[in-house]
């Protein structure tokens, strides 16, 4: 699995002009799943993200996690994270998991974040979505379970 993590002052996701998920502040996550990913990958990434110290403390050092600052999560499925642009001009998405597998792991990932005490809003799996966010910092990181 691959997750783009963005520290956000606020974020929202819209489907057909209706806001389906939003947070006042916390982390916006773009979540991609590949064929070989398992529930272990989903759990590892959720645990890592919940404890990731990328919020500033009172001394302006990145020492606090989204859990510490009582931030929220906006989690959005993003199969295009596994787009291969190495050949030609059109991305190849063969590495991205089939929708049934991807949705199952995406839901397990979100469930684990909730089990860790986080409030999690989501986009709509498989839908065309508009994502709006104010990136705080900006702070953007990419995490992959396969590199663990």
VEXDREN-2710 file (C-alpha; in Angstrom, 1 decimal):
% VEXDREN-2710
k/r/px/py/pz
1/UNK/0.0/0.0/0.0
2/UNK/1.0/3.6/-0.6
3/UNK/-0.3/6.6/1.3
4/UNK/0.3/10.3/0.5
5/UNK/0.0/12.0/3.9
6/UNK/-0.7/15.7/3.9
7/UNK/-0.9/17.8/7.1
8/UNK/-4.1/19.9/6.6
9/UNK/-5.6/22.9/8.1
10/UNK/-8.9/21.8/6.6
11/UNK/-10.0/19.4/3.9
12/UNK/-13.1/18.2/2.1
13/UNK/-14.0/15.8/-0.6
14/UNK/-17.0/16.3/-2.9
15/UNK/-18.9/13.9/-5.1
16/UNK/-21.5/15.3/-7.5
17/UNK/-21.4/18.7/-5.8
18/UNK/-22.2/17.1/-2.4
19/UNK/-19.6/17.1/0.4
20/UNK/-19.2/13.5/1.4
21/UNK/-16.3/13.9/3.9
22/UNK/-14.5/16.8/5.6
23/UNK/-12.3/17.6/8.5
24/UNK/-11.5/20.8/10.4
25/UNK/-7.7/19.9/10.7
26/UNK/-5.5/16.9/10.8
27/UNK/-4.3/14.6/8.0
28/UNK/-5.6/14.2/4.4
29/UNK/-4.6/10.7/3.2
30/UNK/-4.6/9.5/-0.4
31/UNK/-4.6/5.7/-0.2
32/UNK/-3.5/3.4/-3.0
33/UNK/-3.6/-0.4/-2.9
34/UNK/-1.7/-2.9/-5.1
35/UNK/-2.4/-6.6/-5.8
36/UNK/0.0/-8.1/-3.2
37/UNK/-1.2/-5.9/-0.3
38/UNK/-2.7/-7.6/2.7
39/UNK/-4.5/-6.7/5.9
40/UNK/-1.0/-6.6/7.5
41/UNK/-0.1/-3.8/5.2
42/UNK/-3.2/-1.9/6.0
43/UNK/-2.7/-2.3/9.8
44/UNK/1.0/-1.3/9.6
45/UNK/0.3/1.9/7.7
46/UNK/-2.6/2.9/9.9
47/UNK/-0.5/2.3/13.0
48/UNK/2.4/4.3/11.5
49/UNK/0.2/7.2/10.5
50/UNK/-1.6/7.4/13.8
51/UNK/1.8/7.8/15.6
52/UNK/3.6/9.9/12.9
53/UNK/5.0/12.9/14.7
54/UNK/4.5/15.7/12.1
55/UNK/2.6/18.3/14.1
56/UNK/4.5/21.0/15.9
57/UNK/4.8/21.2/19.7
58/UNK/5.0/24.5/21.6
59/UNK/8.7/24.8/20.6
60/UNK/7.8/24.5/16.9
61/UNK/9.4/21.1/16.5
62/UNK/7.6/18.2/14.8
63/UNK/7.0/16.2/17.9
64/UNK/3.3/15.5/18.0
65/UNK/1.1/13.0/16.2
66/UNK/-2.4/13.5/14.8
67/UNK/-3.6/11.6/17.9
68/UNK/-1.7/13.9/20.2
69/UNK/-3.3/17.1/18.7
70/UNK/-6.7/15.5/18.4
71/UNK/-6.8/16.0/14.7
72/UNK/-9.0/14.1/12.3
73/UNK/-8.3/12.1/9.2
74/UNK/-9.8/12.5/5.7
75/UNK/-9.0/9.2/3.9
76/UNK/-9.5/9.1/0.1
77/UNK/-9.0/6.1/-2.1
78/UNK/-6.5/6.8/-4.9
79/UNK/-5.7/4.0/-7.4
80/UNK/-3.7/6.4/-9.5
81/UNK/-0.9/6.3/-6.9
82/UNK/0.1/3.0/-8.7
83/UNK/0.1/4.6/-12.2
84/UNK/3.3/3.7/-14.1
85/UNK/4.4/6.5/-16.4
86/UNK/7.8/4.9/-17.4
87/UNK/6.7/4.1/-20.9
88/UNK/4.7/6.1/-23.3
89/UNK/2.5/9.0/-22.3
90/UNK/-0.5/7.3/-20.8
91/UNK/-0.2/5.9/-17.3
92/UNK/-0.4/2.1/-16.9
93/UNK/-2.5/1.1/-13.9
94/UNK/-1.7/-2.7/-13.9
95/UNK/-0.1/-2.5/-10.5
96/UNK/-3.2/-1.1/-8.8
97/UNK/-5.4/-3.7/-7.1
98/UNK/-8.7/-4.7/-8.5
99/UNK/-11.6/-2.7/-7.0
100/UNK/-12.9/-5.5/-4.8
101/UNK/-9.5/-6.1/-3.2
102/UNK/-8.7/-2.4/-3.0
103/UNK/-12.0/-1.5/-1.3
104/UNK/-11.7/-4.2/1.3
105/UNK/-8.1/-3.1/2.3
106/UNK/-9.1/0.5/2.2
107/UNK/-12.0/-0.1/4.6
108/UNK/-9.7/-2.2/6.9
109/UNK/-7.2/0.6/6.9
110/UNK/-9.9/3.1/7.9
111/UNK/-11.3/0.7/10.5
112/UNK/-7.9/0.4/12.1
113/UNK/-7.5/4.2/12.3
114/UNK/-10.9/4.4/14.1
115/UNK/-9.8/1.6/16.4
116/UNK/-6.8/3.7/17.3
117/UNK/-9.3/6.5/18.5
118/UNK/-9.2/8.7/15.4
119/UNK/-12.1/10.3/13.7
120/UNK/-12.0/9.3/10.1
121/UNK/-14.0/10.9/7.2
122/UNK/-13.8/9.4/3.8
123/UNK/-14.4/10.0/0.2
124/UNK/-16.6/7.6/-1.9
125/UNK/-14.7/4.6/-3.2
126/UNK/-14.6/4.4/-6.9
127/UNK/-16.3/7.8/-7.5
128/UNK/-15.0/10.8/-9.3
129/UNK/-14.1/13.1/-6.5
130/UNK/-13.0/16.7/-6.0
131/UNK/-10.6/17.1/-3.1
132/UNK/-10.0/20.5/-1.5
133/UNK/-7.4/21.1/1.2
134/UNK/-5.2/23.6/2.8
135/UNK/-1.9/21.9/3.2
136/UNK/-0.3/23.0/6.5
137/UNK/3.4/23.8/6.2
138/UNK/3.2/22.4/3.6
139/UNK/4.0/19.0/5.0
140/UNK/3.5/16.1/2.6
141/UNK/5.0/12.6/3.0
142/UNK/4.7/9.3/1.1
143/UNK/4.6/6.1/3.1
144/UNK/4.7/2.6/1.6
145/UNK/4.0/-0.6/3.4
146/UNK/6.3/-2.6/1.1
147/UNK/9.3/-0.6/2.3
148/UNK/8.6/-1.6/5.9
END
